[in-house]
Amino acid sequence: MSFQGFDHIRMKLMSSSALLLEDLRMKLMSSSGLRLEDLRIPFEEIRLATKDFSKENLIGVYGPYIVYKGQFTNKHLQYYTAAVKRFTFRHHEGQEGFFNELNVISRIHHENIISFIGYCQEDIEMIIVYKYAINGTLGDHLRNPNKLLSLTWPQRLKICLGAAKAINYLHFGLEDCVVIHRNIKSDAIFLDENLEAKISSVRYSKVTDRNQQHIYESAFSHNNYIDPIYQESGIVKKEADVYSFGVVMFELLTGTLAYNAMKIGDGEPLLLINLVRRYYHVDGLDTLIDRQIRDQTDRRSLDIFKETAYRCISYNLNDRPSMDRIVKRITEALDIHNHAAAASTIAIRSHLHPNLENLLIFPLEEIRLATSDFSDENRIGLSKVYKGQLSGRWENRTAAFKRQLSQKKAEFRNALQIMSNLRHENIIQLIGYCDEEGQMIIVSNYAVNGSLMSHLEDESRRRCLTWAQRLKICIGAARGLQHLQASHGEDKILVHRNFKSENILLDDNMEPMISNLGSSIVVDRNKGQLVYAIPDFNPFYRDPIYQESGIIKSETDVYSLGVVLFESLSGMRALDRKAVEEDEEPQGLINLVRRYSYDDRVVKLIDPVIKHQIDLRSFLIFKEIASKCISLNLKDRPSLNRIIKRLQEALRVQEQGDASTITTPSQLSHQDKKLEDFRVPLKEIIEATGNFSNKTWIGKGGFGVVYKGQSSKSWQNCTVAIKRLNSKGHQGKNGFQNELNMMFRFHHHNIINFIGYCDEDNEMIIVSEYASNGSLEDYLADVQMNKRRSLTWVERLRICIGAAQGLDYLHWGLGENHRVIHRDIKSGNILLDDNLEAKICDFGLSKSGPKDKPQSKLYTKEAGTQYYIDPLYHESGILHKESDVYSLGVVLFEMLSGMLAYYKRVIEKGEEGQFLINLVRRYFDDGLDMLVDPSIKNEMDRRSFHTFKYVAYACISLNSKDRPTIDTIIDRLEEALEFQRESVPCGGTARAPQATAKVTGDGSDRGLGENLCPLGEQLEPEATEKVTGDGSD
């Protein structure tokens, strides 16, 4: 470069630096009163301190800056030994990095953040001066075996604690702003002479207003510390720092840097976090723990630390703890280590051969004293479990002591091995054991409120269990099972095999804890396992499919959970027998459920002590999910994740009440009435519709005409939809009666609500809830596009979820023997209420399976609407619930594209227009984003889009066996909604200002620079290379 060229760059840099410095000075003065000029250090003093930036003072070269060690010799700078960070203007990040770092570091003052001494900005020099950390970085110690050897377990805890306090200060300790570090790693944690942690490297940090929801900033690198969710979305949140800190915690635990690959046994080398995810649920990471600290770690201290670290790296942002919570947990781990004088230190179990003797071992004499020599007074019920109080040596702890029969040695050791690896609030906690003089005893936490079974069999205790409490117990028990099944990694699951109300214990807060794990078994997640000797457990909870086949799968426990759910609803133990009608023989609980759960006598299955408390919708949600659990078809049994979600929904509805249905909460509505009770006089219908006036006309079809009407007092004065069937239409009298009988029995918030009917004077009229926003088809067909454009992606996802939930109810809500297949799912039959809640309607073509013979398919004359009908059903006449899944898939693609299934569209010039599903099949693998409705394209999160499109495409598979279950569809749609909510502020309803931008012919997206997730930038690059034809909006 010529001298003139260099001088020009120098002058330009000096000018811009002066402006930036002045701007920063003003900001700091206004926000915190800080005078930046008071911290300025003359360049000459820095030059002298570093011996003119000599090589002997060089610490390292790091991209846009070079670090030197410096010794100041004047009193003004307190004779500091300093680290001098000299930014270079030649690097593209030099000037920006300098001013960003100066902006951040000048605001913050904390004992665990590297001390800021001052800065220099003269001519082209940009320098920041820090106090020198004599022990280098934590990364230096992890790289150097000799230095690593010097880091004891308590020292590692203290380093983590110091770093956590610093990050917590950045997140919550500043009055006027929040600082998100974005570069937490072991090389950003310096150690002073006392090995006290000092956070540094703030040049990538972001300062934001405390009330600002999100910051959008691309990740600056792809290193092994960066949160993958931030990496994908570009949304900077405090949780991104939490993830990075979790990685550092695992580095300290294992003595391994995040970017170094490790090999375990014969496995392939993997990076640290990959190993953590693989082995966390296998052996509690025992294999990975640094050998230098294995004999130093207290069990509880270690468990708290690794559980906290694992939560930090969760893929679910909501599961990650806040930094103040992390500080508390690490403090707790350190306190336990420091005060555990009486606790034995553990020798870590090996991965393949767990050493049970490393558990806490109780002398038999100690247990005899605690239980008064196993006296009947200390015995809990009729079991082999005793309550006892340990001596002062064991902190006077109250515990439960379970004696094992001598012939069940294998079960005893199995229980110990399993329990020693489990830490969950809904699983009983193991304290220790005794194996002495032929006595095999497991010592665990004492459940002060006994078992769920003990409450069910004691009426006075059962009366104390409200419906809301029962729901909470069921949720906790399901969570415990979910943790059990996930405790052995991705490929294996742990099946309890003896899950029942007797093995659900309740603590002082009535929180459930699963116990009695001795019969649990690890099986292949996908294939299950054949067991030749089925244990002689209580048969009332045992899965009949397991009983017949001997094959154990995850669904085995789901069945048992379903039995417990019905016990909680009925207040009746599974082994009890009861007669619902006076002239009938007493039957067991599950026999009663299968017989009466879906007819008018269902109310007689509800525990009388809670019957008056139950909200109708809460009851129906609960009954539906519990019924699925005990299905005799394994595929129909829901996942534990789905069970938990539905139970939580039932609890939420119960606690908040339900304002969306016309029926009155706490009554079971139609369940106590007959169809005749809903007959409406023709005179009232004529008055409500103005004698079927054209002014009240809503729509018409092959079935007849629909009118809007204002009902009388007998109908609660509500606005209704009145469907008047054409007596000569295709539905006919039988179809009318069929639709009536179905709608009368439906009770679900995503099914249009039945109000009444009229069959006077040859009229065939059905009165139902009025949906004020019309049909989904109305929105998508709107010529002006105002309605369609008003539907955000979040709202579309909610409508899809609602429609899927309604369909799930049809397939399941009336029981296995009464499945209803709609046969005409389409956007025109999905209505929208005031809140855009989806309501499935029009059941004139619907079919129900025969009452006496459950089957998965029916043989019928094909019926439905072209473009929505399942082609397999259309060709064969074989109808099954997967036919509705196909139709739902078509609706999902209508929502994505904003295009109705029967419209044609041209994508590429010179081609003929094609219908929606043809376009989907053609472009799914190569440019599906061209079909996305432009009015939502620029607000869609990439992960949300991909999750949605794959489940929608699976729905329209031409192999019905490949179509997902409705439960799976709902799970994926909820996942897509969650991704969208995470990425868009204010719940995802706000649109980006660039939402009207279109994909141009050259593939560019005009005006999308600031938008979070424009699909034109996110998705397949080839998708923007094609020209939109006359089918564009």
BADOPA-655277 format. One record per residue (C-alpha): x, y, z. Coordinates in steps of 0.5 Angstrom, whole numbers, plus 500, padded with zeros to 3 digits. Example, Ala and Ser with C-alpha at 12.3 -4.5 7.8 and 13.67 -1.06 7.14 Angstrom:
REM BADOPA-655277
525491516/527498514/
END
This chain:
REM BADOPA-655277
500500500/503507498/504512504/498516501/494511501/495509508/495516510/488516507/486510511/489513518/485520517/479516516/480511522/481517526/475521524/470515525/474513532/473520534/466520533/464513536/468515542/464522543/458518542/460513547/462518552/455521551/451515552/455513559/454520562/447520561/446512563/450512569/454518570/461515568/466520565/470516560/475521560/477519567/479512565/484515559/491512559/496516555/499512550/506513552/505510559/502504555/508504551/513504557/509499561/510494555/517496553/515498547/510492545/516488546/516480544/518478551/512482554/507478548/502474551/498472545/495474538/488473537/485476531/483483531/487484537/494483541/495482548/501484552/503484559/505491562/508493568/506501570/511504574/507511576/502512583/496514578/496507576/497504582/503500580/499495576/501489573/496489567/494485561/494490555/489489549/491492543/486492537/489493530/485497525/487493519/482487522/475488520/473487527/478491530/475498531/468495532/470490537/474496541/468500542/463495543/468492549/469499551/462500552/461494556/467493560/466501562/459499565/460493569/464492576/464486579/469482583/468476578/469480572/476482570/478489573/478494568/484499569/483504563/483505555/487509550/485512543/490516540/491517533/490510530/491506537/485503540/487499547/484497553/488495559/485490564/488487571/493482569/490475572/497471574/494464573/492465566/485462563/481456565/482453558/490453560/489449566/484444562/490444556/495443561/495436565/500438570/495445572/489440571/492436576/492442581/485443581/481439586/473438586/472444591/476449587/473447581/466448584/469455587/471457580/464455577/461459582/465465581/464465574/456464575/456470579/459474574/454472569/448473574/451480575/451481567/444478567/440481573/445486576/445492572/439497574/439500567/440494562/442487561/448484558/448478554/456475554/455471548/462468548/462464555/468459554/473456559/478461555/474467557/475465565/481468568/484466574/487470579/493468584/487465589/484461583/478466583/474466577/474473573/470473566/473477560/472477553/466482552/467484545/462480543/457482548/450485547/447491552/440491551/434495555/431491561/424491557/427489550/424482549/429479544/436481540/437479533/444478532/447472528/452468532/459470531/462463530/461456530/465454536/463448541/460453546/455456542/447455544/445451538/438454538/441461538/446458532/440457528/435462530/439468531/435470537/440473543/437471550/440470556/439462556/444462550/449464556/446459560/448454555/455456554/456456561/453449562/459446557/464449561/461446567/462439564/469441562/471442569/467435571/471431565/477435565/476435557/475441553/469442549/472441542/477435544/474428541/474423546/473415545/469411550/470403550/470401543/465407541/467412536/471419538/465424540/466431542/464432549/457435549/455429544/458424550/454427555/448427551/449419550/451417557/448422562/442417562/446411561/451411567/450418570/456420566/461416571/465414565/466421563/468424570/475426571/479421574/483426578/477428582/473421583/475420590/474427592/467428590/461427595/455423591/450429593/455434591/456431584/449429583/447437584/452439579/451435574/444435574/444443574/449443568/445438564/439442565/443448562/444445555/437443554/434444547/428446551/429454553/424453558/428448562/434452562/435455569/436462570/443464573/441466580/438459580/445456578/449460583/444457588/445450586/453450585/453454592/449448595/453443592/459446595/456447602/455439601/462438600/464442605/460439611/459432609/464430614/459424616/458422608/462417605/466419599/464415593/468411588/465412581/461406579/464403572/460403566/459396565/460393572/456398577/459397584/453397589/458397595/460404593/452406596/451408603/451402607/447401613/449397619/443392620/444394628/442401626/436399622/434395628/434400632/431405627/425400626/424398633/427391631/422391625/416392630/408391627/408398630/413401625/410397619/407401614/400397612/401390610/407390606/414389608/416396609/417399616/418407618/424408622/428414625/436414624/440416629/444423630/450420626/445420620/442427622/436423625/433422618/426419618/426413612/423407609/426400610/424395605/425388607/426383601/425376601/432372601/430368594/429375591/436377591/437379583/431383584/434387590/440388587/436390580/433395584/439398588/442399581/436402578/435407584/442409585/442412578/435416578/434423581/427425579/422429584/417424582/421417583/423415590/430417593/435412595/438413601/442406602/442399603/443393608/446386606/447383612/446376616/441374610/437381611/436385604/434392606/433398601/433405605/429410602/426417603/419416607/413418604/409421610/402421606/403414604/401411597/395413593/392406594/391408601/387414600/383410595/381405600/380409606/374414604/376419609/382420606/379419599/374425601/380430602/383428595/380434590/379433583/385438582/389434587/388427583/390431577/396433579/398426582/397423575/401428572/407427577/406420576/406420569/412425569/416420573/414414568/417419563/424420566/424412568/423411560/428416558/434414563/437409559/439414553/436414546/436407544/433403550/428405555/427402562/420399563/417399571/413393569/409393576/406400576/400401580/397406585/400402591/407404588/405411588/407414594/405421596/410426600/408432605/406436599/402430596/407430590/407423587/414419588/414412584/417406588/418399588/423399582/426392583/422388577/424394572/427392566/431395560/429394553/430396546/426402545/423400538/423392538/421391546/423385549/421378550/420375557/419368558/417368565/412374567/412376574/406374578/404382579/397384581/394382574/389388574/394393572/398388567/397390560/393384557/398384550/404383555/400378558/399374552/405375548/410376553/413382550/415388554/415395550/414402553/406402552/406396557/407402563/402406559/397401560/398401567/398408568/391408564/388403570/391408575/388414572/381411572/382409579/383416581/377418577/372413580/375412587/375405586/381400586/382396580/382390584/375392587/368389584/362394583/355393580/353400576/346397575/342393581/340387577/347386574/353382577/359386580/365387575/372390576/374397574/377396567/371392565/366397567/370402564/370399557/362397558/360404561/365409559/361412553/354411554/349415559/351411565/359414565/357419571/356412575/363411574/365418577/367418585/361421588/366425593/368429587/362429582/360436584/367439583/369436576/368441570/365438564/371439559/376437564/373430565/372429558/379431556/381426562/377420560/379421553/387420554/385415560/381411555/387411550/392408555/388402556/387401548/388394546/391397540/398399542/399404536/393407539/396408546/399415547/406417548/407419556/409426553/402427550/399424556/402429561/400435556/393432556/393432563/396438564/390441560/385438564/388441570/388448567/381447565/379445572/382451575/380456570/373454568/371453561/368459558/368457551/363452551/355453552/354447557/355449564/361447568/360442574/355438570/355433565/350436560/347431555/350425559/344425564/339427558/336424552/336426545/328427546/330433551/333437546/327437541/325444539/318446536/318448529/315455531/321457535/325456529/321459524/321465529/329465530/330465522/324470520/321464517/327462514/328469511/334470506/337475510/338470515/341465510/349463511/350458506/348452502/350445500/347438497/345437504/340443504/341451507/344454513/341460517/343464522/338465528/337468535/334463540/329463545/330463552/329456552/336456548/339461553/338466548/344465544/346466537/345459533/346456526/340452524/341447518/335445514/336439511/333438504/328432504/330430497/338431498/343425499/343425506/335423507/332421513/337416515/343421514/339426519/338421524/345419524/348426524/343427530/345421534/352423533/352430535/348429541/354425544/359429542/362434547/369437545/371444544/373443537/367440535/361444534/356444540/349441539/344445541/337442539/333439533/326439530/323433526/316436525/312436519/317432515/322438517/329435518/333441522/339441527/341447531/348448533/353453536/354459531/361460529/361468528/368467524/365463518/369457516/376456514/374456507/371463507/378466510/382462504/377464499/377471500/378475494/380481497/385477501/384481507/381475511/387471509/392476510/389477517/391470519/398470522/402463522/401462529/394463528/394458523/398453527/393454533/387453528/390446525/392444532/384445534/382441528/387435529/384435537/377435534/379429529/382426535/376426539/372423533/376417533/377416540/372421544/366415544/371409545/374404541/368401539/365407537/370411533/367416528/370417521/368424519/369422511/369429509/374433513/376440509/376447510/369448509/367444515/372447520/368453523/372459527/369462533/370469536/377467538/378463531/378457535/377451530/370447530/369441526/362441523/357437518/357430520/352428515/357423512/360421518/361413520/361410526/364403527/359397530/358397537/359390538/365389534/371394534/375394528/379399524/376400518/369399514/367398507/362403505/361406498/366412497/363419499/367426501/369432497/374431491/381434492/380432500/378425499/383419501/385416494/386409497/379410500/376413493/379407490/377401495/371403499/375401505/374406510/379407516/381413521/387414516/382417511/381423515/388424516/389424509/384430508/387433514/393433511/390437505/387442510/394443513/397445506/391449504/393453511/401453509/399456502/393460503/391456497/384452497/385444494/381445488/384451486/389451480/396455480/402456475/408455478/413455472/412459466/409455460/406450464/399448466/396450472/395444477/391443484/395444490/396437492/399435485/404442486/406439493/408432491/412436485/415441489/416438496/423436495/425442491/422449493/416447497/417455500/414457493/408455495/408458502/403464502/406470501/402474507/406469512/412467509/416473512/414471519/415464519/421461523/425456519/424450524/417451525/416451517/420444517/416441523/410443519/411441512/414434514/408432518/403435513/407431508/406424512/399425512/398425505/402419504/399414499/401408504/396409509/401405514/406411513/401416516/402419523/397418528/393424530/397424537/403425533/400430528/398434534/405433538/408436531/404442530/405444538/412443537/412448530/408453534/413453540/418454535/414460532/413463539/420462541/422466535/417472534/416477540/409478543/407471542/408471535/402475533/406481530/408481523/415484521/414490517/417487511/411482511/409484504/415483500/415478495/420473492/423477485/425474479/432474480/431470487/432476492/428478497/427485497/427489504/428483508/434484512/431486519/426480519/427475523/426469519/424470512/424464508/427467502/433467506/432461510/430455506/432451500/436456496/434453489/427455491/428462490/431461483/424460480/420465477/413465480/408465474/401468474/399464480/402469484/399473489/
END
